[in-house]
Amino acid sequence: MNRTACVAAGVLLSFSVSAVSAATKEKAKDKGAAYPDRPIRFIVPFAPGGPSDILSRLIGGRLSELLGQTVVVDNRGSVGGLLGFEAGAKAAPDGYTLLMSANSLLTINPHVYKKLPYDPAKDLTPISQLTSTGNVFVVHPSVAANNIKEFIALAKASPGKINYATTGTGNLLGIADFKVKAGVDMVAVPYKGTGQAVIDLVGGHVQMFFMNPLVAVPHVKSGKLKALAVTSLDRNPALPDVPTVSESGLPGFRNVTWHSILVPAGTSKPIVSRLNAEIVKIVNMPDVQDRLKGQGLTPVGSPPEQVTKNMREESAEVAKLVKLIGLQPQ
């Protein structure tokens, strides 16, 4: 091969390598833009049947339609939601693991556990807040009380005789606050999830529960459970005749639950933005709004920064409450 032919071959080879390199980069770029290109896991750190599970299936089903990929709900029930939450926090930050969270896992657990297997501020990136609501103060129909004043009188007359269900630190802390302010002595019975707690409450094995309206409203309307009050400062539109605890003799009493979706820290900003846009779109769908409001929840749909702000502000409130009621970290 003469010198001219060698030079031409070298130029051609160089051009080919550059073309292949450019094509490879463009393919990688396209692959990133094509997120998601495989199923997504949606971890729920509680057993099936509770509000976190119901919300995840509602949101996950719509998200699957919008993203064009299957969203698989993965229930990992444990007391306090710790095991499932750890799995979500420590998953690969690639956008293929979502984590459903109640506010208790973000703002209460750090104050009631001496050591957590996750750091909500460092290990997770918020996507969006979904809902907000006060809980429903429900009792078994056999409980001889039709309002908060009668319940307090009953509990004071039989200290240590009333059992109440807890499914995490959210309602555990809320009821602990109620016990201190009402001056009553009751016994906690812990459950891994709301589903089993509801079965036992309906069956009369426990007498009382601070229950999310998503689960409570159908049982109250069917007469299987009795609602004495709601724990928000305003009445719940789904139960307009049920007073607040605050207006029933304990002024200012408040216990609120909110749910959000998060991903492991380190997830890329384009994926976080895409997920936020789709989830906010879902929360604002008219039929989703109607379903949430009809079951006593206030739809939210927020930017990630709002979740971070909520976490910071509520954590400061919880720290004060834990000190006030004298709760010792476990």
C-alpha positions in Angstrom: 0.0 0.0 0.0 1.5 3.4 -1.0 1.8 6.4 1.4 -1.3 8.1 0.0 -3.4 5.0 0.4 -2.2 4.6 4.0 -3.0 8.1 4.9 -6.5 7.7 3.4 -7.1 4.5 5.3 -6.0 6.2 8.5 -8.4 9.1 8.0 -11.2 6.6 7.2 -10.5 4.6 10.3 -10.3 7.7 12.5 -13.7 8.9 11.0 -15.2 5.4 11.7 -14.0 5.4 15.3 -15.4 8.9 15.9 -18.7 7.9 14.3 -19.0 4.8 16.4 -18.1 6.8 19.5 -20.7 9.5 18.7 -23.3 6.8 18.0 -22.6 5.1 21.3 -23.0 8.4 23.2 -26.2 9.2 21.4 -27.5 5.7 22.2 -26.7 6.1 25.9 -28.3 9.6 25.8 -31.4 8.1 24.2 -31.5 5.3 26.8 -31.4 7.9 29.6 -34.2 9.9 27.9 -36.2 6.7 27.6 -36.6 6.2 31.4 -38.2 4.0 32.5 -37.3 1.0 30.3 -38.2 -1.7 32.8 -40.6 -2.3 35.7 -40.5 -0.1 38.8 -40.6 -1.4 42.3 -42.8 0.5 44.7 -41.9 -0.4 48.3 -44.6 0.0 51.0 -43.2 -0.4 54.5 -46.4 -1.7 55.9 -48.6 -4.8 55.5 -51.4 -4.9 52.9 -54.7 -3.3 53.7 -53.6 -0.1 55.3 -53.7 3.5 54.0 -50.1 3.4 52.7 -50.9 0.2 50.7 -54.2 1.6 49.3 -52.6 4.8 48.2 -49.6 3.1 46.6 -51.9 0.9 44.5 -54.0 3.8 43.4 -51.0 6.0 42.5 -48.9 3.1 41.2 -51.7 1.9 38.8 -52.0 5.4 37.3 -48.2 5.8 37.2 -47.8 2.6 35.3 -50.2 3.9 32.7 -48.3 7.2 32.3 -44.8 5.8 32.2 -45.7 2.7 30.1 -44.0 0.3 32.6 -45.4 -2.0 35.3 -45.2 -0.6 38.8 -45.0 -3.5 41.3 -46.2 -2.8 44.8 -43.8 -4.5 47.3 -45.3 -4.7 50.8 -42.7 -5.1 53.5 -44.6 -4.9 56.8 -42.8 -4.6 60.1 -43.6 -2.7 63.3 -42.9 0.9 62.7 -42.2 0.3 59.0 -38.5 0.2 59.7 -37.5 -2.8 57.6 -39.3 -1.8 54.4 -38.1 1.8 54.8 -34.5 0.7 55.2 -34.8 -1.4 52.0 -36.2 1.6 50.1 -33.6 4.1 51.5 -30.7 1.8 50.6 -31.8 0.7 47.1 -29.9 1.7 44.0 -30.6 5.4 43.1 -31.6 4.7 39.5 -35.3 5.6 39.6 -36.5 2.0 39.7 -37.3 1.9 43.4 -40.0 4.2 44.8 -40.8 4.4 48.5 -44.2 5.2 50.0 -43.9 7.0 53.3 -46.2 8.2 56.1 -44.9 11.2 57.9 -44.1 9.2 61.0 -41.2 7.5 59.2 -39.7 10.8 58.3 -40.4 13.1 61.3 -41.3 10.9 64.3 -39.1 7.8 64.1 -35.9 9.8 64.5 -37.1 11.1 67.9 -38.5 7.8 69.3 -35.8 5.4 68.3 -32.3 5.6 69.7 -30.8 4.3 66.4 -32.4 4.0 63.0 -31.2 2.0 60.0 -31.7 5.0 57.8 -31.4 8.8 57.9 -34.4 10.4 56.3 -32.6 13.7 55.6 -29.5 12.1 54.0 -30.6 8.8 52.5 -33.7 9.9 50.7 -34.9 12.4 48.1 -38.5 13.5 48.1 -40.7 13.3 45.0 -44.0 14.7 46.2 -46.5 14.8 49.0 -49.7 13.0 48.1 -52.2 13.7 50.8 -52.8 15.2 54.3 -55.5 14.4 56.8 -56.4 14.1 60.5 -57.0 10.6 61.9 -60.4 9.3 63.1 -60.7 8.4 66.7 -62.6 5.2 66.4 -63.9 2.6 68.9 -65.6 -0.7 68.8 -69.4 -0.3 69.0 -69.5 -2.1 72.3 -67.6 0.7 74.0 -70.0 2.6 76.2 -69.1 6.1 75.0 -70.5 8.3 72.2 -68.2 11.2 72.5 -64.7 12.1 73.8 -65.9 13.3 77.2 -67.8 10.0 77.8 -64.7 8.1 76.6 -62.4 9.9 78.9 -64.8 9.3 81.8 -65.0 5.6 80.9 -61.2 5.3 80.7 -60.7 7.1 84.0 -63.2 4.7 85.7 -61.3 1.6 84.5 -57.6 2.5 84.2 -55.5 0.0 82.2 -58.6 -1.8 80.9 -58.9 -0.2 77.5 -56.6 -1.6 74.8 -55.7 0.5 71.7 -54.1 -0.5 68.5 -50.9 1.1 67.1 -49.3 0.4 63.7 -46.4 2.8 63.9 -45.0 5.8 65.7 -47.5 8.2 64.2 -50.6 7.0 66.0 -48.6 5.7 68.9 -47.3 9.3 69.6 -50.7 10.8 68.9 -52.5 8.5 71.4 -49.7 9.0 73.9 -50.3 12.8 73.6 -54.1 12.1 74.1 -53.4 10.0 77.2 -51.3 12.7 78.9 -53.7 15.5 78.1 -56.8 13.5 79.0 -55.2 12.0 82.1 -56.1 8.4 81.2 -54.3 5.1 81.4 -54.7 2.7 78.4 -52.7 -0.2 77.0 -51.0 -0.2 73.6 -51.2 -3.3 71.3 -48.8 -3.0 68.4 -49.5 -4.3 64.9 -47.4 -4.6 61.8 -50.1 -3.0 59.7 -53.5 -1.4 59.7 -55.2 -4.4 58.1 -54.8 -6.7 61.0 -55.4 -4.0 63.5 -58.8 -3.2 61.8 -59.7 -6.9 61.9 -59.1 -7.1 65.6 -60.8 -3.8 66.3 -63.9 -4.8 64.4 -63.8 -8.2 66.2 -63.6 -6.4 69.6 -60.2 -7.7 70.6 -59.0 -4.1 70.9 -61.3 -1.2 71.7 -59.8 2.0 70.2 -57.6 3.2 67.4 -56.5 6.5 65.7 -57.3 5.4 62.2 -56.6 7.0 58.8 -59.9 8.0 57.2 -59.0 6.2 54.0 -59.6 3.0 56.0 -61.9 4.3 58.7 -64.7 6.0 56.7 -66.1 2.8 55.1 -66.2 1.0 58.5 -67.8 4.0 60.2 -70.5 4.4 57.6 -71.3 0.7 57.7 -71.7 0.8 61.5 -68.8 -1.7 62.2 -66.9 1.0 64.0 -68.0 4.1 66.0 -66.2 7.5 65.3 -66.0 9.7 68.4 -63.9 12.5 66.9 -61.3 13.4 64.2 -57.9 14.5 65.2 -57.5 17.5 62.8 -58.3 21.0 63.9 -61.1 21.1 61.3 -63.9 18.6 60.8 -63.5 16.1 58.0 -65.9 16.6 55.0 -66.3 12.9 54.7 -67.6 12.7 58.3 -69.2 16.2 58.7 -71.2 15.2 61.8 -68.1 13.9 63.7 -66.5 16.7 65.9 -62.9 17.3 66.4 -61.0 16.2 69.6 -60.2 19.9 70.0 -63.9 21.0 70.2 -64.7 18.0 72.3 -62.9 19.0 75.5 -59.2 19.0 74.6 -58.6 22.4 73.0 -55.8 22.6 70.4 -55.3 18.8 70.2 -54.0 17.8 66.8 -52.7 14.6 65.2 -52.2 14.7 61.4 -51.0 12.1 58.9 -49.5 12.8 55.5 -48.1 10.5 52.9 -45.4 11.2 50.3 -43.3 9.3 47.8 -39.5 9.3 47.9 -36.5 7.7 46.1 -33.0 6.9 47.3 -30.6 9.9 47.6 -28.5 10.3 44.5 -31.3 9.7 42.0 -30.7 12.0 39.1 -32.5 15.3 38.8 -34.1 14.5 35.4 -35.7 11.3 36.9 -36.8 13.1 40.1 -38.4 15.9 37.9 -40.1 13.3 35.6 -41.6 11.4 38.6 -42.7 14.6 40.3 -44.5 15.8 37.2 -46.3 12.5 36.6 -47.3 12.0 40.3 -48.6 15.6 40.6 -50.6 15.0 37.4 -52.1 11.8 39.0 -53.0 13.6 42.2 -54.8 16.3 40.2 -56.8 13.9 38.1 -60.6 14.6 38.8 -61.5 11.0 39.5 -58.4 10.6 41.8 -59.4 13.8 43.6 -62.9 12.6 44.0 -61.9 9.3 45.4 -59.4 10.7 47.9 -61.8 13.4 49.1 -64.7 11.0 49.3 -62.6 8.9 51.7 -61.6 11.8 53.9 -58.2 12.7 52.5 -57.0 16.1 51.3 -55.1 15.7 48.0 -51.8 17.7 47.8 -49.4 17.0 45.0 -46.3 19.2 45.8 -42.8 19.9 44.6 -40.0 18.0 46.3 -38.9 21.1 48.2 -42.2 21.2 50.0 -41.8 17.8 51.4 -38.3 18.7 52.7 -39.8 21.8 54.4 -42.6 19.8 56.0 -40.1 17.3 57.3 -37.9 20.0 58.9 -40.8 21.9 60.5 -42.7 18.8 61.8 -39.6 17.2 63.2 -39.1 20.3 65.3 -42.7 20.0 66.6 -42.3 16.3 67.3 -39.1 17.0 69.4 -41.1 19.3 71.6 -44.0 16.9 71.9 -41.8 14.0 72.8 -40.2 16.1 75.6 -43.7 17.3 76.8 -45.2 13.8 77.2 -41.9 12.3 78.5 -41.6 9.6 75.9 -38.3 7.8 76.2 -36.5 6.7 72.9 -36.5 3.0 72.5 
